[in-house]
Amino acid sequence: MGEEARLASALPGWWRQMLSSQRREARRILGELMETRGMMPLLMKARNGVAWTPAEKEELLGHLRRMAHLSPYLIALLLPGSVLLLPAYAWWLDRRRLKRQD
C-alpha cells in the first residue's frame, strides 16, 4: 500500500469523501481547461487581420461556452476569503438539493 493510500485510510470517512470530491472536480476543471488549448491561436487570427471561417467561429463559441461553465469555480476560488465561502459554494453547486427541495 502506498504512503498516500495509507494516510488516506487513517482519515475519517467524511474527510476522505471531501478529498475525493475535490480531486474529482480538479480533474474535471483541468480537463475542461485542456480542451481550450486551441483558443489562443483562433483569437490571434483576428488580431493579425485574418478573418475567421464559419467553422472557426463555431469552435471559438464552443471554447467560450466551456469557459463560461467554469467561471463560477474560478471566480469563487480567486476571491479573498473564498476558503470561508466554500461550504456555501458547495451547497449552491449541489444539484441534488434541487431534487430534494431543501
C-alpha positions, 0 to 999 in steps of 0.5 A: 500500500502506498504512503498516500493510500495509507494516510488516506485510510487513517482519515475519517470517512467524511474527510476522505469523501471531501478529498475525493470530491475535490480531486474529482472536480480538479480533474474535471476543471483541468480537463475542461481547461485542456480542451481550450488549448486551441483558443489562443491561436483562433483569437490571434487570427483576428488580431493579425487581420485574418478573418475567421471561417464559419467553422472557426467561429463555431469552435471559438463559441464552443471554447467560450461556452466551456469557459463560461461553465467554469467561471463560477469555480474560478471566480469563487476560488480567486476571491479573498476569503473564498476558503470561508465561502466554500461550504456555501459554494458547495451547497449552491453547486449541489444539484441534488438539493434541487431534487430534494427541495431543501 
